[in-house]
Amino acid sequence: MTEISFSSRAYCKIILHTAKYPHCAVNGLLLAKQKNRIDGKFTEICIEDAIPLFHICLHVSPLAEIALALVNFHAKSEGLVIAGYYLANENINDVSIDKPAHRIADWVAENYGNTLLVVVDNKELRPSMNLNPLKISQYVDGKWKPKATTDVSYEKGVTHTDVLYSLLKAEEYRNLYDFDNHLDDVTLNWQNCKLNKTIEQAMEKYK
């Protein structure tokens, strides 16, 4: 069984991306440390970062290909790999995965093996969340199989602390930039270095 864990940075950025655009679908990529690969598959997946992709045209192929190439280069420079894909749908009750989303997720799986597909359950998003809104599947033997919440761990119990509440209350999602933002203004960095530091500081405060 593959061990799966999420850093505070990755978890918070997925939620903040979704919170910034409650009226839109959003998507992004998950970056992981390379740990314990056997036969091309991870036996341990440590998601270290989330890279927000789009909130306007999620599946425009040329833009998606450019984004994937840039994120892949960035990941390698950080000693990471693209190990998953996340999305939140526009409809609050929708936790389905459409064909274009599957194409990107399948591409990640083909290149990196035993990887993850995460869907945000919008119904569970609120300033003070009692339940984890992430629905996680893993690519195993050619199929996406749901993971039980008990099979996934989160750094410092971030899903059950005041960290995310503090970030949402401070409207830090306004400081998160995806590729759509970057294409509108190239000074808006999709790597979100400033926000990464803000999340780390919040974790130190509430640990």
Beta strands, then each sheet from edge to edge (+ up, - down):
strand 1: 3-6
strand 2: 26-33
strand 3: 37-38
strand 4: 41-42
strand 5: 44-54
strand 6: 80-88
strand 7: 116-120
strand 8: 134-140
strand 9: 143-146
strand 10: 152-154
sheet 1: 9+ 8- 7+ 6+ 2- 5+ 1+ 10+
sheet 2: 3+ 4-
end
